[in-house]
Amino acid sequence: MLLKRLDPVFDAQAAVRRRWAGLAAMTVALLCGFLLWAWLRGQDAPPAGTGIAWLLASVFLIWSARRIAGRWPFDLGAMARRIEGRFPDLKGRLLTALELPEPSRSKPQGYLEERLLLETLTHSTEHDWTVVTRGRHDWRWPLLQGAFWLVLCSLGVHLQSIDSPVRSALGAPSGRASVVPVEVTPGNIEIEKGAKLVVEARFTESVPEEATLELLEAESDKPVGRSFEMRRALDDPVFAAVVPAVDKPVRYRVVHQNGASESYEVKVYELPRLERADVTVTPPAYAGQKPETFRDVRKVSALEGSGLLFALTVNHPVAAAELYGEDGKSIPLAVDPDNPRLLTASVRPEADRRYRVHLVDAADRANADPPWLTVKLRRNEPPKLELALPGRDTEVSALEEVMLQGKVWDDLGLGQVGATVTVGDRTETILLAQAGLKPRETHQLSTLLALEQFEAKPQQLVSYHLWAEDVGPDGKMRRTQSDLFFAEIRDWDHAFREGVQQGESSGKGAGNQAGELRQQQKEVLNATWKLIREAGSGGIESRLADVQVVREGQDRVAKKVAAVLAEVEDSQVREALDSAREKMEQAAAALGEVPGQGESALARAQGLERAAYQDLLAAEARETQVTQSKSRSSGESGGSQQRQLMQLELKENENRYESERQAEKEESTAQEENLEVLARLKELARRQEALAGKIQELEAALKAAREEAERGELERRLERLRAEQEEMLRDVDELLERMESEENSERMGPESRELRTAREEVREAGEQLQRQELSQAANSARRAQENLREMQEEFREKAGQRFAEELRELRQQARTLAEREEKLGEQLDKAPARALGEEGPDRQQLATGLGEQKEALEKFLEQMRQISEQAEESEPVLSNSMYEAVRDAREESPVESLEQAARFSRYGAMAEAQEEERAAARAIDRLQKGVEEAAGSLLGSESDALRTARKELDGLIDAVESEMAGAREPAKGKGGGEESAPDKPFFEALPENPEPGPLAGQGYESFADGLRRLEQMLTTPELQAEAADLLDRARVWRREFRERDATAPQWDLVKMQLLQPLVELRQDVSEALSRVEKDNPLVPVDRDPVPGPFRDLVREYYERLAAGR
């Protein structure tokens, strides 16, 4: 009896089970249906009746699942526990009753069992136990089942309809689409890989409403899963579609509701292309260097006399290849027997060369844009010698010890290094270093010259110079000598005293005349020494004209000595001057014999000139009257007295400062070169960082891509990234070439070696992109970017720009602090008065603003203190300025004033708050001025920098406008009935583009350098970011110009994306200059810039106003 009362519960639970089983079976059937649909789309001739068969199988699956679920046995205990849980008032009676034996449940054995069964059955009568069954009366079940059945039936109909793409419409019994009359252009075709394919279909009979271009596999005519909608041109019976890029051989056909065209073949070819150029440089034997291979280069630098082995990798085998030089000579490229894609050629150039790589395949197709390979030869330069101490002619005593200190540098390594000293007629050689000094490093060498050991005597001449040996281009040891310096040994009783300034007519004694003659003779002696040095490196034949000039100079000095002799009365002076004259005449005669006798005559002349100088030294008077006359008066005794003159304590004021213009010019040139290299390093690091980010993004996109079309687009993006990375490598090579040039190699040797390390990372990133190893490529790009950043920081210090960025940021923060303080002061002045202690939202807001200003000021002062400590050694002036500004600010206590102002404003004491705020404002204003002065000491005037930047922008804008104007003018001399020139042979020198334009001509490098200089000149990060963005845009346009096979850029887009931003940046610079020059009375009162969206309208308004319209 009890079990019968549970039957309704079991029936309800069985119904729920059947519903869930049916839904699960429907889900499985739908999943199988979608998989079947995907499979059928890839079949050219799918089996007939597939949709109906699937639908019947789905119905059987659902019926079986429901039947099995309805007959599955139930757990009686679990059901009883669910009922007990739903009805707690049963208090376990149902579970207890079900535990009774089967006979006891039918016939109770006692009162208790009877009472238990009675109460349980009574409860089942009074309560509906079927409520424990979930969802038995849920109204959503019918809707859900109906939706599933609708989708199921629709999918079955769809499967049946796509049984064959065109057979259902045509009723054709065969598996292939019926062919209908249609003219398809271009039909069978062969195109370049990656080119777009344009297909037109002209219908000669009935014109369909729609048509689709379907791509098929080249071998099996199976659809590749890509189709393109064809568009109709107005009412013409012509449909057209474009395939953006064809990367492999395919077939195609036009499909429409009336049938399909026959399939056509698309063959794909690749033009021969240079993929990589490796160059192995074998230095000459005398250099003692091992061969070195430079991988993936377009420019290579080699020592003169080196042999070069080009190993060029092309994309596929070629029929002919050559290196075509600018001199018109052709070097054939041989095919490697083991690798048909590898071409080799050996060459030993005698001068700088540029070769164009010409490639032709078996179908007589040539490479579209033959690349250049540049070979730059480095001369085996002689060692660079510099005598740093004393570094000038001087006067010494006979007992003095003179410190000689020099620097020597060579590109290949040094042999012995020494100094040659001549005292009177005695010459000695001092060895400073043995052979084995490392190449491309500056070596500091020194020695102590004890004149007493040379038995030096007063009025003797000491001459000295450095020399170094290295191996010359002929493989023989050569000696290079430094400039010649002199030290004159003064008399023991030679006295200097301050004399009275006299007129022009007095004081011109023999001693002074001898001093003048001695100075002129020194110039002749130095000129002869220079000829001797140059003759040792290049021969005397090319210097004969200079020899004649020196000879004429010696004759002039001899004649002046003869003129002085007529006025001299002192016998000793006459004797010395006469001896000097005779030796000068002999020296002039020796110089005249140089064309026949060569270097020996030069050496003889130099000895005679030195002896004549010694005689002039002996003829000089013992006492010299010194005055402070700025004219050539009696106090003028020549440069020989300079050292002792500086020891006199003159009573009259004198300007002792001299400007060494030549040294400043050389230092300025080196600084400019450092700044140029720094700008390029900054740009390269920024570009490499951006490329690394793009590589990572592309890697994630490729992993997530599922569709073939999406993957194809991503692969094209990958190809563009690889091209950008290759361009990055070429730019690194250009910078490396610049750093290793003769002008920079000595100063930038260590940095160039670091750049080579970064170059290898850049090259590896490009090769990994070629192999589609994106994760490794991103890591290599990151390492390259870190190396470039480190080099940038090192060069900032070398270029004196170590603290430039920090100072610009500090200057901007100081201005921001001052502006915020001014606004806070205005808010305090406008705040309504309240009773003391009365709070309000405006007071709380003011207190918060003052608190934030206090925290910002504390951080700002801490930054200044850190920069002052860091700059203490390298920039002491900056360090002192910063220290004084921080000290003065702390003495005025602006932080405490702001804190007090915040407290007073919070509680309504506005008068006290205003007083404290004004004190803080005064301190912050003085602090800003201190920061401006400190920044100006290192960065220079901000207004001057902005004016220079504006001038640079004017030049850049004019360059772009000139190129655009020239490109829009009709070409002269073209057309007009001229006959077309016959086809020229391929292996012929290709002309360079002679146009000077920055985008399509030869002016891009100077244009890019101008943008880099502009970025350095600008004083705020926002303006610098705009300049960097313009440089990136110019590079993109240049790259597109090259990729478009030198066709003209789209000038309208150039104007909008490059020229207009240049003009807007110039306006921003002018506005920044106006804000800096606040005291300029010509600046308009309204300094607010015109908003960007309205600039064109405002400009047009003023143009019309000026035109009187």
PyMOL commands that set and color helices and strands:
alter all, ss='L'
color gray80, all
select helices_A, chain A and resi 2-41+50-70+76-86+88-90+93-99+102-106+111-126+129-132+140-161+167-170+285-287+451-454+510-538+541-565+571-592+594-597+599-619+639-645+661-704+708-739+749-770+774-798+804-830+841-870+876-892+894-906+910-939+942-968+1004-1017+1021-1043+1051-1076+1092-1106
alter helices_A, ss='H'
color red, helices_A
select strands_A, chain A and resi 182-185+189-192+197-203+211-217+223-232+238-243+250-256+259-260+264-269+274-282+292-294+299-303+307-314+320-325+330-332+334-335+342-347+353-360+372-378+384-389+394-396+401-409+417-423+426-433+443-450+461-471+477-481+485-489+495-498+623-626
alter strands_A, ss='S'
color yellow, strands_A
deselect
rebuild
show_as cartoon
